[in-house]
Amino acid sequence: MQNALDQLPVLPMVASSDAPQQPLKTYVEQALENYFSQLDGNSPSNLYGLVLAEVESPMLEVVLRQTRGNQTKAAKMLGISRGTLRKKIKQCDLC
């Protein structure tokens, strides 16, 4: 299962000027299709948690970088409370 996760496509941080931009949803769909194609008939467990774990940490890192570490601004950008952000930072071992 981890092997399949390692093969998930990496989302581009900056869109190339010659590459058409696609919505994030498209990248997620492609990654999930790729993941399912590599399961060889096995059924995944806790897919929801798996996807959240893969997306949440880099999302928090990027938002915190964009806000220069300002947790109040980051929480507002994410639409969560500062307390929830602090909890997630700790859970993702970003402190």
Contacts in CASP RR format, 6 or more apart in sequence:
PFRMAT RR
TARGET T0000
AUTHOR 0000-0000-0000
METHOD contacts of the structure
MODEL  1
MQNALDQLPVLPMVASSDAPQQPLKTYVEQALENYFSQLDGNSPSNLYGL
VLAEVESPMLEVVLRQTRGNQTKAAKMLGISRGTLRKKIKQCDLC
1 44 0 8 1.000
1 50 0 8 1.000
3 38 0 8 1.000
4 34 0 8 1.000
4 35 0 8 1.000
4 38 0 8 1.000
4 39 0 8 1.000
5 35 0 8 1.000
5 50 0 8 1.000
5 54 0 8 1.000
7 34 0 8 1.000
7 35 0 8 1.000
7 38 0 8 1.000
8 31 0 8 1.000
8 34 0 8 1.000
8 35 0 8 1.000
8 54 0 8 1.000
9 27 0 8 1.000
9 30 0 8 1.000
9 31 0 8 1.000
9 34 0 8 1.000
11 24 0 8 1.000
11 27 0 8 1.000
12 19 0 8 1.000
13 62 0 8 1.000
15 21 0 8 1.000
28 51 0 8 1.000
28 55 0 8 1.000
32 51 0 8 1.000
35 44 0 8 1.000
36 44 0 8 1.000
44 50 0 8 1.000
56 88 0 8 1.000
56 92 0 8 1.000
57 92 0 8 1.000
57 94 0 8 1.000
59 78 0 8 1.000
60 74 0 8 1.000
60 78 0 8 1.000
60 85 0 8 1.000
60 88 0 8 1.000
60 89 0 8 1.000
60 92 0 8 1.000
60 94 0 8 1.000
61 94 0 8 1.000
63 74 0 8 1.000
63 77 0 8 1.000
63 78 0 8 1.000
64 71 0 8 1.000
64 74 0 8 1.000
64 89 0 8 1.000
64 94 0 8 1.000
66 74 0 8 1.000
66 77 0 8 1.000
67 73 0 8 1.000
67 74 0 8 1.000
67 77 0 8 1.000
71 82 0 8 1.000
71 85 0 8 1.000
71 86 0 8 1.000
71 89 0 8 1.000
72 82 0 8 1.000
74 85 0 8 1.000
75 81 0 8 1.000
75 82 0 8 1.000
75 83 0 8 1.000
75 84 0 8 1.000
75 85 0 8 1.000
78 85 0 8 1.000
80 88 0 8 1.000
89 95 0 8 1.000
END
